[in-house]
């Protein structure tokens, strides 16, 4: 009685194509979870409360006339008005 070709135990008896599909599915699920975490963090940062003023109730930032968005975002981040200039830039555009 012949049992057919022997499969190696290291492959778990799965064909190479089946292993590729399982690996790709696991990688896709991992990337999807990471993307959801990133989107959740971005939404929380955008909608959440801003940083507390360093002194008093307000923070005044003086901007140069003609300053671009990236310069404004950097100045606001340095002054502690926004947490991340990248989020400021994304929401301003």
Steps between C-alpha positions, in 0.01 A plus 500: 500500500655828384432822686610738222784748514630575847463857623764654717397592853673838480248632247204384707363316199400824324569570137726798423205690352288441811786620724537812283127577528505456879812716535356773275172494693679531834714787368192674362314463832801637689524802268126562533524502881798738486314731261196505733723582798664781304163641392371480857803688631466766228128547575568527873781751442287708264178499706651485848579797719805703413802533725466711816638852477854527638417811703153634577188419305622598153805471280581776251698411187621773266538383142701655218289663228488266201595192702406172335309217665812302589660805667177574689470136609859495623451825694180370660669174595800684652263718703309192620173604336476181292646158579626423149546735208434211259145463632454878477616495138273208410195663655575844350513372142 
